[in-house]
Amino acid sequence: MSGARGAAALSLRAARPLWLWGAAVAAVLGALLGAWRWAGGRSRAGKRRGRLQRVGTVLSLSVYPVKSCRGVAVRKAEVTPMGLRSGELRDRFWLVTKEDGHMVTARQEPRLVLISVSSENGHMILEAPDMKPLSVPVKLPRKNPVRNCRVFGVDIQGRDCGDEVAQWITAFLNSEPYRLVHFEPSMLPRKSKDMINLFRTTDEVAYPDCSPVLIISEASLEDLNTRLEKKVKIENFRPNILVTDCSAFEEDTWEEIFIGNVELRGTVCCGRCILTTVNPDTGVMDRKEPLETLKSYRLCDPSEKHLYKSSPLFGRYFAVDKTGTIQVGDPVYRMVQQ
């Protein structure tokens, strides 16, 4: 018996390196297959070829259902042509307006950033300090009127979400009467090109400033905070995708990137405004920082003043070339031309 056991043990020891070798080969083949799929897919699509270079990792994902209200952190998101989606919540598909349809953001009402958003059973739930939670159906009754709205000077429609939520928002902000509207897929979106000419005619948004996706790197925020007496959070800047494992402002150089099965194309940097000075925890507008510090070292090249004027740059806008799904932890690749 002892001889048989010894022979079996020897057999296992001899087999173990083969097993490890087989696993290593499988891992290498898997990586090569992934690279082949990226390159082959692009070749079949008739696009220019290049090599992929890993430039970072997705650290966090955020959807901002109501423009200027708090974002919703998610582990996974669908990337649609008009921005991120998580379940029934789509990025900036709801908008606070004046009764005449003009948009209202935290630039005018800083306390909007204190309104939290979630979803449950076909409803969007709004919560705010000293207010009872309010439930708003995602699919609104057809009897609710469609309103004509203005977002950065461009016309767009939205279906009115009703008197109850209008009164709730007005009471919380202690303001003139405001309404809440929802963009529906059957409505005509705004053309990004109408805001910034460098976008393509196919790039469209609902209520975002101009672009479906905004990306910032963790290193850029850390660089800024080394220059500030009072540190700021990433919530001051409201990106959809926060990337780690890259250098500060490296995102400015990304022209064509891949995350999960999604392809994104860099368009322009994000010119920053007074909204960045709103404290996301208190809803108080500072009006100076971090904007003044950004202006000291993040102004555009003089040749681009027609685009950004005097706004400092922080983060980069991306258009969607290929839809799909992304999640926290996904590697970020850029295409390097050969």
C-alpha positions in Angstrom: 0.0 0.0 0.0 2.8 2.5 0.9 4.4 1.8 -2.5 1.1 2.6 -4.2 0.6 5.8 -2.2 4.2 6.9 -3.1 3.6 6.3 -6.7 0.4 8.2 -6.7 2.0 11.2 -4.9 4.9 11.1 -7.4 2.3 11.1 -10.2 0.5 14.2 -8.7 3.7 16.1 -8.2 4.6 15.4 -11.8 1.2 16.5 -13.0 1.0 19.7 -11.0 3.5 21.7 -13.2 1.5 20.6 -16.2 -1.7 21.9 -14.6 -0.1 25.2 -13.8 1.4 25.4 -17.3 -2.0 24.8 -18.7 -3.7 27.5 -16.6 -1.0 30.0 -17.7 -1.5 29.1 -21.3 -5.2 29.6 -20.9 -4.8 33.0 -19.3 -2.4 34.1 -22.1 -4.8 32.9 -24.8 -7.7 34.7 -23.1 -5.7 38.0 -23.1 -4.7 37.5 -26.8 -8.3 36.7 -27.7 -9.5 39.8 -26.0 -7.0 41.9 -27.9 -7.9 40.2 -31.1 -11.6 41.0 -30.6 -10.8 44.7 -30.1 -8.5 44.9 -33.1 -10.6 42.6 -35.3 -13.8 44.4 -34.4 -12.3 47.7 -35.4 -10.8 46.2 -38.6 -14.2 44.7 -39.6 -15.8 48.1 -38.9 -13.4 49.7 -41.4 -11.9 52.0 -38.8 -8.3 52.9 -38.6 -6.1 50.4 -36.9 -3.8 50.9 -33.9 -2.8 49.3 -30.7 -4.5 49.6 -27.3 -2.6 51.1 -24.3 -4.0 50.8 -20.8 -4.3 54.3 -19.3 -6.4 53.8 -16.2 -9.1 52.1 -14.2 -12.7 53.1 -13.5 -12.8 54.1 -9.8 -16.4 55.2 -9.7 -19.5 55.8 -11.8 -22.3 58.4 -11.2 -25.6 59.1 -12.8 -27.2 62.5 -12.2 -30.9 62.0 -12.9 -32.1 65.5 -12.0 -29.8 68.3 -13.4 -27.9 69.9 -10.5 -29.2 67.5 -7.8 -27.0 64.9 -6.1 -25.6 62.1 -8.2 -26.3 58.4 -7.8 -23.2 56.2 -7.4 -23.6 52.9 -9.2 -21.3 49.9 -9.7 -22.4 49.3 -13.2 -24.0 51.5 -15.9 -25.3 51.2 -19.4 -23.8 53.7 -21.8 -26.4 54.9 -24.3 -25.9 57.5 -27.1 -27.3 60.1 -24.7 -25.3 59.2 -21.6 -25.3 56.8 -18.6 -28.3 54.8 -17.5 -28.9 52.7 -14.4 -32.2 51.0 -14.3 -34.9 53.6 -14.8 -32.6 56.5 -13.9 -31.0 58.2 -16.9 -28.4 60.9 -16.7 -29.9 64.4 -16.6 -33.3 63.4 -18.0 -35.1 65.5 -15.4 -34.9 69.3 -15.2 -36.0 72.0 -12.8 -37.5 74.9 -14.6 -39.1 78.3 -14.0 -42.8 78.5 -15.0 -41.7 80.0 -18.3 -39.6 76.9 -19.1 -36.1 78.3 -18.5 -33.8 75.9 -16.8 -32.9 76.3 -13.1 -29.5 74.9 -11.9 -27.3 75.2 -8.8 -25.9 78.3 -10.4 -29.1 80.0 -9.4 -30.3 77.7 -6.6 -27.2 76.2 -4.9 -29.4 74.1 -2.5 -30.4 71.9 -5.4 -27.2 69.9 -4.7 -28.8 68.8 -1.4 -31.7 66.9 -3.1 -30.9 63.2 -3.2 -32.3 60.9 -5.9 -33.1 57.2 -5.9 -35.5 54.8 -7.6 -37.9 52.2 -6.5 -40.7 50.3 -8.3 -41.0 52.5 -11.3 -40.7 55.7 -9.2 -38.0 58.3 -8.7 -37.7 59.1 -5.0 -36.6 62.7 -4.0 -35.2 63.4 -0.5 -33.9 66.6 1.1 -33.2 68.0 4.6 -36.3 68.7 6.6 -38.5 67.4 3.8 -40.6 64.3 3.6 -39.5 61.9 0.8 -41.5 62.3 -2.4 -42.2 59.7 -5.0 -42.5 60.7 -8.7 -43.5 58.1 -11.4 -40.9 57.7 -14.0 -43.6 57.1 -16.6 -45.9 60.1 -16.4 -49.6 60.2 -17.2 -50.2 61.3 -20.8 -52.5 64.0 -19.4 -49.5 65.8 -18.0 -48.7 68.6 -20.3 -45.5 68.8 -22.4 -43.7 72.0 -21.8 -41.3 74.0 -24.0 -38.0 74.5 -22.2 -34.8 76.4 -22.7 -31.4 74.9 -21.8 -28.4 77.1 -22.5 -30.4 79.0 -25.2 -31.5 75.8 -27.0 -35.2 74.7 -27.1 -36.2 71.3 -25.8 -39.3 69.7 -24.4 -40.1 68.0 -21.2 -43.3 66.5 -19.7 -44.4 68.2 -16.6 -44.1 65.9 -13.5 -47.1 67.5 -11.7 -48.0 70.0 -9.0 -47.0 67.9 -6.0 -43.3 67.7 -6.9 -43.4 71.3 -8.1 -44.6 72.5 -4.7 -42.1 70.2 -3.0 -39.1 71.7 -4.8 -40.5 75.2 -4.4 -41.0 74.7 -0.7 -37.5 73.3 -0.2 -35.8 76.0 -2.1 -38.1 78.7 -0.6 -38.2 80.2 -4.1 -40.5 81.4 -6.8 -42.7 78.6 -8.3 -40.6 76.0 -10.0 -41.6 72.9 -12.1 -39.9 69.6 -12.7 -40.0 68.1 -16.2 -38.9 64.8 -17.7 -37.4 64.2 -21.1 -39.1 61.3 -22.9 -37.4 59.2 -25.7 -40.0 60.3 -28.2 -38.9 64.0 -27.8 -36.3 65.7 -29.9 -32.9 65.9 -28.0 -30.6 68.9 -28.2 -27.7 68.7 -30.6 -24.3 69.0 -28.9 -23.0 70.8 -32.0 -25.4 73.6 -31.3 -23.5 74.4 -28.1 -19.9 73.6 -29.2 -19.1 73.2 -32.9 -16.5 70.5 -32.4 -19.2 67.9 -31.7 -20.6 65.8 -34.5 -24.2 66.3 -35.8 -25.0 62.8 -34.4 -24.0 63.7 -30.8 -27.2 64.5 -28.8 -28.2 65.1 -25.2 -31.3 65.8 -23.1 -30.5 68.3 -20.3 -26.7 67.9 -19.8 -24.7 71.1 -20.6 -23.4 69.7 -23.9 -22.1 66.2 -23.8 -23.3 62.6 -23.0 -20.2 61.7 -20.8 -17.8 63.7 -18.6 -14.6 62.0 -17.4 -12.2 63.2 -14.7 -9.1 61.5 -13.2 -8.5 61.1 -9.5 -5.0 62.5 -10.0 -6.4 65.7 -11.4 -8.5 66.2 -8.3 -5.5 65.4 -6.1 -3.4 67.9 -8.0 -5.9 70.6 -7.5 -6.3 69.9 -3.8 -2.5 70.3 -3.2 -3.1 74.0 -4.2 -6.1 74.7 -2.1 -6.4 75.5 1.6 -9.8 74.0 1.8 -10.0 70.7 -0.1 -12.8 70.0 -2.5 -14.5 66.8 -3.5 -15.1 65.2 -6.8 -18.8 66.0 -6.2 -17.9 69.7 -6.9 -17.3 68.7 -10.5 -20.0 66.0 -11.2 -18.3 63.6 -13.6 -19.9 60.5 -14.8 -16.7 58.5 -14.8 -13.8 58.9 -12.3 -10.6 57.2 -13.4 -7.6 56.2 -11.3 -4.2 54.8 -12.1 -3.2 57.7 -14.4 -1.4 61.0 -14.1 -3.0 64.4 -13.5 -4.9 65.8 -16.5 -3.9 62.9 -18.7 -7.6 62.6 -19.6 -7.2 65.8 -21.6 -5.1 63.8 -24.2 -7.5 60.9 -24.6 -9.0 60.9 -28.1 -10.4 57.4 -28.5 -10.9 55.2 -25.4 -12.4 51.8 -24.6 -14.1 50.8 -21.3 -15.8 47.4 -21.1 -17.4 47.0 -24.5 -18.0 50.8 -24.9 -16.1 53.1 -27.2 -15.9 56.8 -26.4 -14.4 59.7 -28.4 -12.9 62.8 -26.7 -14.3 66.1 -27.9 -13.4 69.1 -25.8 -12.4 69.8 -22.2 -14.9 71.0 -19.7 -14.8 74.8 -19.1 -15.7 75.4 -15.5 -18.1 77.9 -14.0 -19.3 79.1 -10.7 -21.2 75.9 -10.0 -18.0 74.3 -8.9 -17.9 76.7 -5.9 -21.1 75.2 -4.4 -20.3 73.0 -1.4 -22.0 69.7 -2.2 -22.5 69.0 1.6 -24.0 72.4 2.6 -25.5 73.8 -0.6 -23.6 77.1 0.1 -21.9 78.9 -2.9 -18.4 80.2 -2.2 -18.2 82.1 -5.5 -14.4 81.9 -5.4 -12.8 78.5 -4.8 -11.9 76.2 -6.4 -12.5 78.4 -9.5 -9.9 81.0 -8.8 -7.2 78.5 -8.2 -8.1 76.6 -11.3 -7.8 79.9 -13.3 -4.3 80.3 -12.0 -3.0 77.3 -13.8 -5.7 75.7 -16.0 -6.6 78.3 -18.6 -6.7 77.2 -22.2 -4.1 77.9 -24.9 -4.8 81.4 -26.4 -5.6 79.7 -29.7 -8.6 78.1 -28.0 -10.1 81.2 -26.4 -12.9 81.2 -28.9 -14.0 77.9 -27.3 -13.4 78.3 -23.6 -13.1 82.1 -23.1 -11.9 82.7 -19.5 -13.1 79.4 -18.1 -10.5 77.1 -16.6 -10.5 73.5 -17.8 -11.1 70.5 -15.6 -12.3 67.2 -17.0 -13.0 66.1 -20.6 -16.2 65.6 -22.5 -16.7 62.4 -24.5 -19.2 61.4 -27.2 -20.4 57.8 -27.5 -19.1 55.8 -30.5 -20.3 52.4 -29.3 -22.8 51.7 -26.6 -22.6 49.0 -24.0 -22.0 48.4 -20.3 -19.2 49.6 -18.0 -18.5 48.9 -14.4 -16.3 50.0 -11.5 -12.9 48.3 -11.9 -12.9 48.1 -15.7 -9.6 49.0 -17.3 -9.5 52.1 -19.5 -7.6 51.8 -22.8 -6.8 54.4 -25.4 -6.1 53.7 -29.0 -2.5 54.6 -30.1 -2.1 55.1 -33.8 0.5 52.9 -35.5 
